[in-house]
Amino acid sequence: MCGGANGGTINLQPGEWSLTTGLRYFQSYKHYRGTEEERYRVEQGTEVINNASFIDLVATYGITDRLFATAIVPFAHFDRSSMYEHGGNPRFDASGALIGTWAGSRNWTSSAGLGDIRLSLGYWLFNPEENNFNYSVALGVKLPTGPYNVTDNFYNQGANRDQTVEGVVDQSIQLGDGGWGATIDVQGVHPLTESITLVTNLSYMANFTNTNGVRVRGAGDTWTLDSAEFSSADQFGLRLGAFYSFGHTWSAYLGGRAEGVPAHDVIGESQGFRRPGHAVSIEPGINYMASKLNVFVSVPIAVYRERTQSHIDMLRSEARGTEVIGDAAFADYLINVGVSVRL
């Protein structure tokens, strides 16, 4: 989710622009299966580490004092460090001693560039001249503009671990998902007192695309669509918090947020490879406003993380008669910086 302060487009006048740059960074490395953290991954040094940096360029145009149009153009840079993709993880016995001679080799894959652009049209539900609170609903589209078949080198491949092979990078560091989607965003700004303002935001992106046609690296010829191709998954986010103002320029923010990927999409099928799950965070922040400039900084800290069963996990559980669930790596915190100006 973008890192700007909620309600940044309220009272936008006809012909007025709100331009925002949202910067985000996180490092995911703690592996979860369900709600249980697999602490041994970090202890053994076999964890997967994703460093993810984003720049979102956001332009909102006031068509009337209630109707507005928004374009979000995202750019991303990913670095992914792992052992299992580069010759495999080492094996250890119950005492922690290495089994065999393979101690593992950590290497990196990466991707950088344009992500999936989003365009939307929104409307404030209440007359801003008559109310000091307001809520808006925006409907839009998500375009498959980001590359979703990025490749890089994978090391220690082959039976003797002596080959370097180019292959498709992991789904988590692909720049786009290859799908056409529909988006809905609901935001609200509601002053409670002269100093306290409640803000809300709900976002959901529904992908029309089932799978994007890119085969998972190492997928066999006999693999079914359920696991052979990358899924174009839905995404969701929810923020709820409040600003406490110190005069006219500075304010403190405290809220909660939840975001993630569902196991099943609301439109169409949910086949293909995905890592569904969600994180719930406490989000402290600070906001500075002067004239038409606004700067917002927050650091959401994860308090709950869950990797849920995917579609293929559920099929395998049914076939085997026992629960099957994959893992996913989560971050401890996220760094958000949003800078906006009105023109």
Secondary structure, DSSP 8 states (H G I E B T S, - for coil): ---S-TTTTTT--TT-EEEEEEEEEEEEEEEEEBTEE-THHHHHT---EEEEEEEEEEEEEESSSSEEEEEEEEEEEEEEEESTTTT---EE-TTS-EESS-----EEEEEEEE---EEEEEEESS-TTT-S-EEEEEEEEE---S-S--EEEEEEETTTT-EEEEEE--GGG-S--S--EEEEEEEEEEESSSSEEEEEEEEEEEE--SEEEEE-TT--TT--HHHHEEE---EEEEEEEEEEEETTTEEEEEEEEEEEE-SS-SSS---SB---EEEEEEEEEEEEEETTEEEEEE--EEEEEEE---HHHHHHHHHHTS-----EEEEEEEEEEEEEEE-
